[in-house]
Amino acid sequence: MQKKVAHKVLLAVPEKEQELYKTSLQTDELVPVFLPTGEDVVTHFIHNDCRVLLMDIDPISLQLFDLLLAFLDRIEVLPPIIFLTSDLAREDIYGVLKFDEVEVFLKDNGNNYLKILPHLVGKAFRRYIFQMEIERKDFELQKQSDVLLKENAVLYTAIGALEFPFFVINVEDYSVDMTNRHELTDNFTVPSHCYQLINDLSIPCGSSGLACTIETIRKTGKEVIIEHSVNDSAGNPHVLEIRGIPIFDSNNQLVQVIEFIKDKSES
């Protein structure tokens, strides 16, 4: 069975109460470390490799803000900090302190709070680890997003350099997902379909008496080359050679078709 790692807790508390805190926090998971009189809190926290700071505070003062700023200046992420007070209600302090990592608990005269203190410290540390993990995942996702943006920029540049019109088509509704003929799509503010952009038709090719690249690929499961004889909007005849390349998902289902268009009448 793997041994639990004990985390050090730095306690800035009155010297006369240290023994009470030591008895309360000396567990398998927590090791109390007491701040010597006159010692710098941040320095002692770092040098002793502490994970949580617990402070017994007087009525709120500028010193608390100096402490938090000192941590933020010297540690990238503010560690779990627990304030204990018998002078101010938690709501009063929360009205001034806006740090999510800071928790404030009211001491009672009978020291009953010491019974739940290990639980509070452990909870604060677990919350800190959870937040760190979320931030780490967010950072990784941002890095992946940045890489994708760079790769897409290269891809769009390469597509734009192609000699022939290029379309990536959704096989479910014939909508165009990507193209190097952006002047035809109106920046995709409205759905653009392959039969509109390629053949200047108002209905799908199959309904217009032309061979449909997508349906041909559905039947063959392979790359195809077909020809369309069409007239443009001005009535001029064109012979289009359409090369269709299938894209399958992990379940071998056809999801997209890439089409390259060559106007043979311009040769």
C-alpha positions as CSV (number, residue, x, y, z in Angstrom):
1,M,0.0,0.0,0.0
2,Q,1.4,3.4,-1.0
3,K,2.3,5.7,1.9
4,K,0.5,9.0,2.0
5,V,2.5,12.1,1.4
6,A,2.5,14.5,4.4
7,H,2.1,18.2,3.4
8,K,3.6,20.9,5.6
9,V,1.4,23.7,7.0
10,L,3.0,27.0,8.0
11,L,1.2,28.4,11.1
12,A,1.6,32.0,12.0
13,V,-0.1,31.9,15.4
14,P,0.6,33.2,18.9
15,E,3.4,31.3,20.6
16,K,1.2,30.4,23.6
17,E,-1.3,28.6,21.3
18,Q,1.3,26.6,19.2
19,E,0.9,23.4,21.3
20,L,-2.8,23.4,20.7
21,Y,-2.4,23.7,16.9
22,K,0.4,21.1,16.9
23,T,-1.9,18.6,18.7
24,S,-4.7,19.4,16.3
25,L,-2.7,19.2,13.0
26,Q,-0.2,16.5,13.6
27,T,-1.8,13.9,11.3
28,D,-0.6,11.4,8.7
29,E,-1.3,14.0,6.0
30,L,-0.3,17.2,7.7
31,V,2.9,18.4,9.4
32,P,2.7,21.7,11.3
33,V,5.6,24.2,10.9
34,F,5.5,27.3,13.1
35,L,6.6,30.7,12.0
36,P,9.4,32.0,14.4
37,T,8.9,35.5,15.8
38,G,10.2,38.2,13.4
39,E,10.6,35.7,10.5
40,D,9.4,36.7,7.0
41,V,6.3,34.6,6.2
42,V,6.9,34.2,2.5
43,T,10.6,33.2,2.9
44,H,9.8,30.7,5.7
45,F,6.9,29.3,3.6
46,I,9.2,28.7,0.5
47,H,12.3,27.5,2.4
48,N,10.3,24.9,4.3
49,D,8.4,23.7,1.2
50,C,5.1,24.4,2.8
51,R,1.8,23.9,1.0
52,V,-0.8,25.7,3.1
53,L,-0.5,28.9,5.2
54,L,-2.7,29.3,8.3
55,M,-2.7,32.6,10.2
56,D,-4.3,33.9,13.3
57,I,-5.1,37.5,12.5
58,D,-6.1,40.7,14.3
59,P,-8.7,43.0,12.9
60,I,-8.1,43.4,9.2
61,S,-5.2,45.8,8.4
62,L,-2.9,46.8,5.6
63,Q,-0.5,44.1,6.7
64,L,-2.7,41.4,5.3
65,F,-2.7,43.0,1.9
66,D,1.1,43.4,2.0
67,L,1.3,39.7,2.9
68,L,-0.9,38.6,-0.1
69,L,1.0,40.9,-2.5
70,A,4.3,39.5,-1.2
71,F,3.1,36.0,-2.1
72,L,1.8,37.1,-5.5
73,D,5.1,38.8,-6.2
74,R,7.3,35.8,-5.3
75,I,5.0,32.8,-6.1
76,E,3.3,32.4,-9.4
77,V,0.1,31.0,-8.0
78,L,-1.3,32.0,-4.6
79,P,-1.2,29.0,-2.2
80,P,-4.1,28.0,0.0
81,I,-4.4,30.5,2.8
82,I,-6.6,30.2,5.9
83,F,-7.2,33.1,8.2
84,L,-8.5,32.5,11.7
85,T,-10.1,35.3,13.6
86,S,-12.1,35.9,16.8
87,D,-12.4,39.7,16.2
88,L,-14.2,40.0,12.9
89,A,-17.0,37.9,11.4
90,R,-16.1,36.1,8.2
91,E,-18.6,38.2,6.2
92,D,-16.8,41.4,7.3
93,I,-13.5,40.1,6.1
94,Y,-14.9,38.7,2.9
95,G,-16.2,42.2,2.1
96,V,-12.6,43.3,1.8
97,L,-10.7,40.2,0.7
98,K,-11.6,39.1,-2.8
99,F,-9.2,36.3,-3.3
100,D,-10.8,32.9,-4.0
101,E,-7.9,31.0,-2.5
102,V,-8.3,32.8,0.9
103,E,-10.7,31.2,3.4
104,V,-11.7,32.8,6.7
105,F,-12.9,30.9,9.8
106,L,-14.2,32.3,13.1
107,K,-12.6,31.0,16.2
108,D,-14.8,30.1,19.2
109,N,-13.9,30.7,22.8
110,G,-13.9,26.9,23.6
111,N,-11.4,26.1,20.8
112,N,-13.8,23.7,19.2
113,Y,-12.6,25.0,15.8
114,L,-9.4,23.0,16.4
115,K,-11.4,19.7,16.1
116,I,-12.3,20.5,12.4
117,L,-9.1,22.4,11.6
118,P,-7.4,19.3,9.9
119,H,-10.5,18.9,7.7
120,L,-10.4,22.6,6.8
121,V,-6.7,22.5,5.9
122,G,-7.1,19.3,3.9
123,K,-10.1,20.6,2.0
124,A,-8.2,23.9,1.2
125,F,-5.2,21.9,-0.2
126,R,-7.4,19.6,-2.2
127,R,-9.2,22.5,-3.7
128,Y,-5.9,24.1,-4.6
129,I,-4.7,20.9,-6.3
130,F,-8.0,20.7,-8.2
131,Q,-7.7,24.3,-9.4
132,M,-4.1,23.8,-10.4
133,E,-5.1,20.7,-12.5
134,I,-7.8,22.8,-14.2
135,E,-5.3,25.5,-15.0
136,R,-2.8,23.0,-16.3
137,K,-5.4,21.5,-18.6
138,D,-6.6,24.9,-19.7
139,F,-2.9,25.8,-20.5
140,E,-2.5,22.6,-22.5
141,L,-5.7,23.2,-24.4
142,Q,-4.6,26.8,-25.2
143,K,-1.2,25.4,-26.5
144,Q,-3.0,22.9,-28.7
145,S,-5.3,25.7,-29.9
146,D,-2.3,27.9,-30.8
147,V,-0.7,25.0,-32.7
148,L,-4.0,24.3,-34.6
149,L,-4.3,28.0,-35.5
150,K,-0.8,28.0,-36.9
151,E,-1.4,24.8,-38.8
152,N,-4.6,26.2,-40.2
153,A,-2.9,29.3,-41.3
154,V,-0.4,27.2,-43.2
155,L,-3.2,25.1,-44.6
156,Y,-5.3,28.1,-45.8
157,T,-2.2,29.6,-47.4
158,A,-1.5,26.3,-49.2
159,I,-5.1,25.9,-50.3
160,G,-5.2,29.5,-51.6
161,A,-2.1,28.7,-53.8
162,L,-3.8,25.8,-55.6
163,E,-4.4,26.4,-59.3
164,F,-7.8,24.9,-59.3
165,P,-10.9,25.6,-57.2
166,F,-11.0,23.4,-54.1
167,F,-14.0,22.5,-52.0
168,V,-14.5,20.4,-48.8
169,I,-18.1,19.3,-48.8
170,N,-20.3,17.9,-46.0
171,V,-21.9,14.8,-47.5
172,E,-25.1,15.1,-45.3
173,D,-26.4,18.3,-46.8
174,Y,-23.9,19.2,-49.6
175,S,-22.8,22.3,-47.7
176,V,-19.2,23.6,-48.2
177,D,-17.1,23.5,-45.1
178,M,-13.9,24.9,-46.7
179,T,-12.8,26.4,-50.1
180,N,-10.1,28.5,-51.7
181,R,-12.8,30.4,-53.6
182,H,-13.9,32.7,-50.8
183,E,-15.4,35.2,-53.1
184,L,-18.2,32.7,-53.8
185,T,-19.1,31.9,-50.2
186,D,-20.0,35.4,-48.8
187,N,-17.7,34.4,-45.9
188,F,-20.1,31.6,-45.1
189,T,-22.6,34.0,-43.5
190,V,-25.3,31.9,-45.2
191,P,-25.0,28.2,-46.1
192,S,-23.2,27.6,-49.4
193,H,-23.7,24.3,-51.2
194,C,-21.5,22.6,-53.8
195,Y,-24.1,22.6,-56.5
196,Q,-24.4,26.3,-56.2
197,L,-20.8,27.2,-56.1
198,I,-19.5,24.7,-58.7
199,N,-22.4,24.4,-61.2
200,D,-24.4,27.5,-60.4
201,L,-27.5,25.4,-59.7
202,S,-30.4,25.9,-57.3
203,I,-30.9,22.2,-56.7
204,P,-28.5,19.3,-56.2
205,C,-26.7,17.9,-59.2
206,G,-28.5,14.5,-59.1
207,S,-31.9,16.3,-59.3
208,S,-30.6,18.3,-62.3
209,G,-29.6,15.3,-64.4
210,L,-25.9,15.5,-63.6
211,A,-23.8,12.8,-61.9
212,C,-23.3,13.6,-58.2
213,T,-19.7,13.1,-57.0
214,I,-20.9,12.3,-53.4
215,E,-23.4,9.7,-54.5
216,T,-20.9,8.1,-56.9
217,I,-18.4,7.8,-54.0
218,R,-21.1,6.3,-51.7
219,K,-21.5,3.6,-54.3
220,T,-17.8,2.9,-55.1
221,G,-16.2,3.9,-51.8
222,K,-13.3,5.3,-53.9
223,E,-11.9,8.5,-55.4
224,V,-13.7,9.4,-58.6
225,I,-13.4,11.7,-61.6
226,I,-16.6,12.8,-63.4
227,E,-17.5,15.5,-65.9
228,H,-20.3,18.0,-65.9
229,S,-21.4,19.9,-69.0
230,V,-23.1,23.1,-67.7
231,N,-23.8,26.7,-68.6
232,D,-22.7,29.6,-66.4
233,S,-25.0,32.4,-65.4
234,A,-24.3,34.2,-68.7
235,G,-25.3,31.1,-70.7
236,N,-21.7,30.1,-71.7
237,P,-21.1,26.4,-71.9
238,H,-18.4,24.8,-69.7
239,V,-17.1,21.3,-69.3
240,L,-16.0,20.7,-65.7
241,E,-13.8,17.9,-64.6
242,I,-14.5,17.1,-61.0
243,R,-12.1,15.0,-58.9
244,G,-13.7,13.7,-55.7
245,I,-11.7,12.4,-52.8
246,P,-13.6,10.7,-49.9
247,I,-12.9,11.3,-46.2
248,F,-14.0,8.6,-43.8
249,D,-14.3,8.8,-40.0
250,S,-13.0,6.3,-37.5
251,N,-16.1,4.1,-38.2
252,N,-15.3,4.1,-41.9
253,Q,-18.4,6.3,-42.6
254,L,-18.2,8.8,-45.4
255,V,-18.3,12.3,-43.8
256,Q,-16.8,14.7,-46.3
257,V,-15.7,14.8,-49.9
258,I,-12.9,17.0,-51.3
259,E,-13.5,18.2,-54.8
260,F,-11.0,19.7,-57.2
261,I,-12.5,21.5,-60.2
262,K,-10.9,21.9,-63.6
263,D,-12.6,23.8,-66.3
264,K,-11.6,21.9,-69.4
265,S,-13.3,24.4,-71.7
266,E,-10.6,27.0,-70.7
267,S,-7.7,24.7,-71.7
